[in-house]
Amino acid sequence: MLPFARVTMIGLGLIGSSIARGIRAEMPSVEVTGYDAEPQVRERAVEIGLCDDIADSAGAAVIDADLVILCVPVGAMGAAAAEFADDLPADAIVSDVGSCKESVAAALAAALPNATIVPAHPVAGTERSGPDAGFATLFHGRWCILTPADDTPELAVERVAEFWRRLGADVERMEPAHHDRVLAVTSHLPHLIAYTIVGTASDLEEVTESEVIKYSAGGFRDFTRIAASDPTMWRDVFLSNREAVLDMLQRFSEDLSALQRAIRWGKGDELFELFSRTRAIRRSIVEQGQDDAREDFGRTHD
């Protein structure tokens, strides 16, 4: 039995459009409704037949939904939920896909005080955005982390968990605060570093007469891919999860200073030990199926 018969996505970017495509592929009998605040996005969603119906307002989109998923930047969650609060069916479950859970849970609870809310975070994505960017297999073999409140009905949590399993994800539960610390180091800090390195390279362009871009090697190229991610989404992530990000950034700064000292004083053994340890972590990520073990990250070179 399917966990939901009618699902609504609020926000039709990479994640929202991937959910819509995943439902079509894995749960074809489920009715899918979509809404996006941008008229041009709604028009494009209609053109490509993304959903069974594209509503003209958030309220119209949720009026008969069993599950409503907010796929908007974390800083916009509360305002987006408030738009459909008066039209939300009493028995509907509300979820989201944000990568910050404490702030999102608080915003949704304030906007929808009587709703059943099961916050979620599918740990998957690309640097692309928009309704054309999604694909049905985005969540296959990836984790989806649920962070329900202690008093959330277990049946509601399990229905959301089963929904994500049907989309191909592995489901885990975490406390919201723990989730935010884990993601601060595994996702948010790497993005912050990538934005910084690419920004530094941009500042050096005149000094190096464009050689930074011209001779970009694999490492810098991969940083630019991360740094190409949606700026609105990541601005909101850093502001919404600021305490955990600042905590991890301080730890990183201390480790970076230690590395700087090792290089300055020629401590080769110390450098080798660090690089060996980090290489083992990379292997563990591949072994757990969270990346591609093929040469050059599985890239093709036509």
Secondary structure as GFF3:
##gff-version 3
##sequence-region A 1 302
A	DSSP	beta_strand	6	10	.	.	.	ID=ss1
A	DSSP	alpha_helix	14	26	.	.	.	ID=ss2
A	DSSP	beta_strand	31	35	.	.	.	ID=ss3
A	DSSP	alpha_helix	39	47	.	.	.	ID=ss4
A	DSSP	beta_strand	53	54	.	.	.	ID=ss5
A	DSSP	alpha_helix	58	62	.	.	.	ID=ss6
A	DSSP	beta_strand	67	70	.	.	.	ID=ss7
A	DSSP	three_ten_helix	74	76	.	.	.	ID=ss8
A	DSSP	alpha_helix	77	84	.	.	.	ID=ss9
A	DSSP	three_ten_helix	85	87	.	.	.	ID=ss10
A	DSSP	beta_strand	93	96	.	.	.	ID=ss11
A	DSSP	alpha_helix	102	111	.	.	.	ID=ss12
A	DSSP	beta_strand	116	117	.	.	.	ID=ss13
A	DSSP	beta_strand	120	122	.	.	.	ID=ss14
A	DSSP	beta_strand	143	146	.	.	.	ID=ss15
A	DSSP	alpha_helix	154	166	.	.	.	ID=ss16
A	DSSP	beta_strand	170	173	.	.	.	ID=ss17
A	DSSP	alpha_helix	176	183	.	.	.	ID=ss18
A	DSSP	pi_helix	184	188	.	.	.	ID=ss19
A	DSSP	alpha_helix	189	203	.	.	.	ID=ss20
A	DSSP	alpha_helix	211	214	.	.	.	ID=ss21
A	DSSP	alpha_helix	218	227	.	.	.	ID=ss22
A	DSSP	alpha_helix	231	240	.	.	.	ID=ss23
A	DSSP	alpha_helix	242	264	.	.	.	ID=ss24
A	DSSP	alpha_helix	268	287	.	.	.	ID=ss25
A	DSSP	three_ten_helix	295	298	.	.	.	ID=ss26
###
